Amino acid sequence: MQGRRFTIVLALSLLSGSLPGQIMPGSGGSQAAGSASTSSTAKSAFPPGGGASAPAGYVLGPNDYVGVEVFGEDDLRTNGRLNPEGNLSVPLLVSVHLAGLTLTQAASKLTELYGRDYLVNPRVNVILQSYAKRRFSILGQVGRPGSYEMPEGSPGGIDLLEAIALAGGYTRIAAPERITVRRQSANGDQIFKVNAKKFNKGSGGGFRVEPGDTITVGESIF
């Protein structure tokens, strides 16, 4: 009896041009696979939260590398580095100033610009692909004076004691109470006099070193 059932099933399969387990075009299985494929392509091309795991509230700056996606408009997908003036080249919009904006604000700005003249109800996603190289300099009485990159996880700044550690720590004749930090700003240079003897690493309350700062560790006066 079982042999007859198998013979009937096989005969029906041969008549339909398929074998058990195959999915023919137009079948329910094929449609399900197609819908799954469509769902997959509809997803964002960029990883959630940004390729560089941007901290909350991160503000874009010159030379940051970002990705821009306009949902449903593959031709408008782009990525690039903000130029020294903080502008990004974007399809249709040419050059857009994004420096000084958070990722959410940048997406809102591009949404507004695309919706104004080109698209109806555009949905724009902006993610940070990689940070611009942000550096500080440290001079004077440290083991390895020079220019250093901010750590990947702290692009906006680090604690002064961490910066000194990156430079090899204090020399034997260093004066931690006589540290000067020069910082460039739109209103000119700022000079900070810092007494790092008051700081304990990891306890908080220290001085925050920002990109572009120049730290000078003084020498003890005997």
N, C-alpha and C positions, 0 to 999 in steps of 0.2 A: 504493500500500500504506500509506504513511504517512497519507494522507488518510482511509483506512478506519479506522485505529487511533484517530485523533483523534475520528472520528464515534462510535465505540464508547465511548470514554472520556467524551465529552460526554453521550451518552445515559445511561450509568450514573450520571453525576453528577446529571443532571436527575431520574432516578428516585429517587435517595437524598435529593433536596432540597437538595443542596449543590453548590458549585463547587470546583474544585481550589484548595487554599490556605486554605480556610475551615476553622475548628475548630468542630464542633458540640458542644452540651452533652452531657456523658457520654462524649465521646471521650477517648482517652488523652492527647491534647494538652491538653484542658480540665482533666483531673485533675492534670496536671503543673503547669499554671498555678495551679490552686487550692492545691496543696501549697506552691508557692513563695510564694503570698500568705499562707498560714498561717504559714510559717516567718518571713516578714517581720514579721507582727504579733506573733510570739512574742519578737522581739528587745526589748531594753531601750529604753524611751522616752527615756532620757537618754544623752548621749554618754559613752563610757567615760572614766574618769579624772576626770570632773567638768567642768561647764561652765566653771569658772574655773581649770582646770588646777591643782588643789590640790597643793602640794608634799607629798612623802612625810611622813607623820606629822603633817600639819596638824591642829591642835586647834580644834574649833568654839568659837565665842564668841557672845555676844549680838549680834543684828542680822545675823548671817550668813544668807544666803538659800540654802536647800537644797531638793533634790527627793527624794522618797521613793517607791519603787516596790515593790509586792508582786507578784511574778511570778504571772501567772494570775488576779490579782484587780484588774481595771481600776478597780473602784469605790473601791479603797483608794489609788490613785495620787494623790499630792498634792505640792504644793510650797508653801513659805512661809518667812517670816523668823522666826528665833528671837527671842523677846521679850527685853526688858531683863534678865529673870531667867534667860534661857538656855533657855526652854521652847519646844517646837514643838507646835502643834495638829495632831493626827494622827487620821484616821478611826478610830472605835471606841475608841481609846485615850485620846481627849480631849487631854490635855496631858502631854508627855513631856520630861523634862529631858535635853538633849543637850549643853549647853555643857560644855567640859572633856573631851570625848571626841573621838577621831579618827573619821574617816568609817567605818572598819572597826568600831570599837567601837560607834558609833551604830547601825550596821546589826545588829550582834549583839544589842544591847539591844532593838531593835524586834522582831527575830526571836523573842527569848525572850518578850516581852510578847504578841505575837500568838499564839505557839504555846501559851502558858499557858491561854488561855481561848477563843480564837476559831478558829484554823486548825491544820491538821495539816501538820507539816513545812513551814512557810512559808519562802520565799526572799525576802529583803529587800535592796534596793540603796539606798544613800544617796549622793548626789553633791552637791558644792558648786556651786551655780549662780552665786553672786556673793559676794564678800567684803563684810562690814560695813565701813563707812568707819572706818578706823583712823587716828588723827591724833596728832601730837606738836606741841608748841609750842616756839618758839625766840625768845628775848628777848636784849636787850643789843646788843653790838657786831657786828651782822650787817647786810647790806645791806637785807633786807626782813624785819624781825621779824614774827612772826605764827604762825598755826596752819596746819599742812600735813598733807595726807594721805600715808600711806605709799604708795610705788610699788606698782602692781598686782602686780608679780612678787615683792615682798618684804613681804607683809602682816604678818609677825611681827616685823619690825624691820629697821633699816638701820644702816650704819656711821656713826659720828658725823661724819666728814668729808663724807660724802654728804649728811647732814642739813644741815650748814652750807652746802654748795654749793647746795642747794635754796632756801635763804634768802638767796642772793645773795653768799655768801662773807663773809669778815671785812671790817670797816671798817678804816680807816687806823690807828685807835687801839685796835684789838682786842688782847686779851691771850690767845692760844690756850692759854697755860699756866694760865689762871685760868678754867676752865669748870666750872660746877656743873650737875648733872643731878638733878632731883627726880623720884622715881618713887613712885607710889602702890602699896601692897600691902595684903594682908589684915591685916598686922601694923602698919600705919601707914606714913607716908612714909619713904622712904629717900633719903639725900642722898649723891651721889657727887661727889668732887672729881677732875677730870680734867685732865691736862696733855696737850693735843692736839699740842704741839710735838714730842712723841715719835713721833707717828704719821705715816706716809707713805701717801698714798692708793693703794689697790690692793695694798699689801704685806701686809695682814692685821695682826692683833695690836692693832687699834684698839678703841674702845669701841662697844658695840652699843646703839643707841637703840631703845627699845620703845614700842609704842602707849601713849599717855597720858603719856609723859615730858614734862617741861618743862626745856628747856636754857637756861641763861643764860651768855652769853659776856661775860666781864669786860672791863674797860677797863685799858689800860696805865697804869702809874703812872710819870710822868716825874720 
